[in-house]
Amino acid sequence: MATAGERKSGYADHPDYDVHFEPCPKRLRVVFNGETIADSLNAQYLFETRHIPVYYFPRDDVRMDLLERTDHSTFCPFKSEASYWSVRVGERMAENAVWTYEAPFPEVTEIKDYVAFYWNRMDHWYEEDEEVFVHARDPYKRVDIVQSHRPVQVVLGGETVADTTNACFLYETGLPTRYYIPSADVRQDLLQPSDTSTACPYKGIARYWHAEVGGHRFEDIVWAYPDPVPEATRVKDLMCFFNEQVDAILVDGQEVPRPKTKWSKR
């Protein structure tokens, strides 16, 4: 087996694969156990084929005194070997939470002297003074929310469970159109609150409901954002069903084609 020093980059076999930096104009901060671990006006987005963007921070903007180097390493055929640190603040430690490429391949030398953090091993992330959830927000991704008075019906378990002429249509890059419906136009008698919650960097934290229709339970079939991020306030408290899992969604009386996504169950 080749050693790390003998490993070759994968660009010769994948010439269309892209890894590059772009400047992030925002002030970025990372917080762990009440301590700001990184605070930068000079961070970079790392864009990589088939991956979401990742924030990379100059070492000078990172509290390296709170990091402990470990023996862990990983290898990327497009960036080279990564070295890791754990973050220790007080009694808490985030193991192998930080990585860097100290000897990157020639194609990506720009990433040298920058470090990145595993998002879910830190407590809080901020763009300027607003908290960001789940992962870095892609500057090339759009979320457009448009009011529409076109009739929208949702059919589940053979019953119409929502019927409105006052929906918001949410268009998000790479995802099917979502139809957000006022709660008054949803059959609340069929819904039961769920303990599930999820977070979206572009919309906020969602809560969920199950639906009981015709003796069948549809788990976490509908969600809403009770306190969305400022850019998504138009969907506050509106309810949305998974297009992929209901019997049908009709707009203007015409059935919307069923999308195939990671949330598809049948």
N, C-alpha and C positions, 0 to 999 in steps of 0.2 A: 504494500500500500504506500502511496506517495506521502511524504511528509508535507506539513503545511507549506514549507518553503518551496517544495517542488510542484505544488499544485498549480495548474494553469487556469487562466480565465476562460469563461465559456463563450466569449464573444465571437470566436472563430466559428463555432458551431451555431450560434444564434446571432447573426449580424444585425437583426432588427430589434434585439432587446435593448432597452434604454434605461439608463440610470443617470439622473442628473439633478443638480441643485438649482433652486430658484430662490432669490431672497424673499423672506417673509417681512413685510413692512410693519407688522404689529409687534407691540411689546408682548412677550410670552413669559409666563411664570409657571413653575412647577412646585407644588407644596407637598411635603410629607411630614406627618406628625407635628404639624404646626410650624414647621421650618421651611422657608423658601430655599429650595435646592438649586433652582436655576432661575435666572431673571435676565432676559436678553432683549436688546433692540436690534440684534444682528443675527438672529436665528435664520435657518434656511429650511425650505421645504425640500425633502428628498422625494422625487418622483421616480417610480420604478414600475416597469411593465407588469401589469396584472396585480398591482398592489395599491392600497390606499396610500396617500401621502403620509410622511413621517416628519415630525419636527426634529431638526438637528441643531444643537447648541454649541457655540464656541466654548472651548474648555475654560477660557477666562471668565465666562459668565456662569460657571457652574461651581457650586461649593464642593470642590474636590476634597476638602478636608473632612467632609462627611461621607466620603466614598472609600470603600475598602476593596482593593483588588482581590479577585478570586482566581482559582485555577481553571474556571470554566472557559470554554471557547467554542465557537461554531464557525462553520465555513460556508461562504456564499460564492458560487462560481462566477458571480458578476462583481463582487466587491472585495473578496479575499477573506482572511481570517479575522474574526471579531474577538476582542478581549472584553472581559466583563468586570464590573464592580457591583458590590452590594452597597445599599444606602443604610446608614445607621444613624438614627436620631433618638437619643434617650434610650429607652428600653425596647424600642421597635427597630426591626431590621427588615428591609426589602431585599431579598436575596437575588443576586444576579439581575438587578433591575436596570442596569445601565450598560451600554456597550459602545465600542468605538472600533474603527478600523485603523490601526496604527501603521500598517504597511499596505495600503489599498493597491489594487491593480492600477497600472498606468492609465487605463481608460477613465478612472474615477479618482484621480489624485486629489480632487477638490474636497473629498470627504475627510481627508486626514485632519486631525486636530479638532474634530467635532465629535460630540457624544449625543446619544439618543437614549430615551427612557421607555421602558414598557409602560404603556398608558395605565393599565389596570393595577400596577404595583405602586403607583403614586396615589395620593389622596385627592388632590385637586389640580386642575389645569385652568389657566386663565389666558384669554386673549384680551389685552388691555385690562379692563376691570370686570369683564364678563366671564363667568365660568363656562367651560366647554366640556362636553361629555363624549365618551366612547373612543373617539380618535380625532386626529387633526381634521379640521374642516378644509375640504378641497376648494381652492379658489376658482376652479373651473366647473364646479357643480352648481346647478341652479335649482332653487325651489320656488316655484311660482304658485300663488294661491289666488284663485279667481272666483268671485261670486257668480253664480249662475241660477237662473230661474227655470231652466229646463227641467222637466219632470224626471225624477230619479226614484226607482223602486229597487228594493233589495228583497230577493226571494230566498228563503232558507227553510229546509225541511218541508217544502211544498207550500209554505205560507209567506205572504208579504209581511216582512218584519220591519220595513221602513219605507216611507212614501213621502216625498217632499218636492217642493218647487223652490226651495231656498237653500240649496247645498253650496258648499265651496268645493271646487275642483282643485286638487293639489297635484301639480306637475313637478316631478323630481327626476333629475337626470338619471337615466338608467333603470327607472322603476315604472311600473304601470301607473296610470292615473288613479288617484285615490279620491273617493267621494265622501266628504265630511258633511254630516247631516245633523241638523238641530235635534237635541234629545227629545223635544216634544213630538217630533215626527218619527220616532223609533218606538217600537212596541216594548216599553219598559217592563211590562208584566211578564215578558219572556226572558228577562235578563237577570243574572245573579252576579254580584261583584266577585272578582277574582283577586287573589293575592299577588298575581303576576304584575310586574312592572318592567319596562324596558326604557332605554335611553337612546336618544338620537342627537347627534351633534348639530343638526339643522332645525330640530323642532323642540327638543326638551325631553322630559320624562313622561312616559305614557302609563296610564292605568288601564286595566282590562276587565271585561265581563265575559261570562259564559252565557250561552243561550240554551234554553230548554224548549224544544219545538217538537211536537208530535211524539213525545216520549223519548226523544233522543237529545243527548247533551252535546253541544258543540263548544269545546274548550277554547277559551281565550279568542273568541271569534270577532270581538269588537273592542275597540280601544278609543281613548280620548286623551287629550293633553290639557289637564286642568290649569297648568301654569307654564305655557310654552315660552320658548325664548322670544325676545322682542320681534324678531323677523317673522315669526309664525303666529302672532297673536290672533290672526283672523280665524284660526281653527280652535281657539280656546273653547273647551267644553263641548265641541262638536264631536259626533261619534262616527267611526269609520269601520266598515266591515272588510275582512280579507276578501278581495275579488277572487282569490285562488280557491277559497273554501266554501263559499255560498253556492246555492243552486244557480243563481243568476243575478246580475245587476243590469237593469234596463235604464237607458237614457233616451228620452223622447220615444219610449215604447219599443226601442230596439235593443236587443241583448248585446252587451259589451263582450267582445271575445275574452275568453278566460286566459289570463296570462300564466306562464309557467315560470315560477321563481322558487327560491329556497323555502318559501312558505307553503308551497303546494303540497297537499296531502292526498289528493286523489285525481 
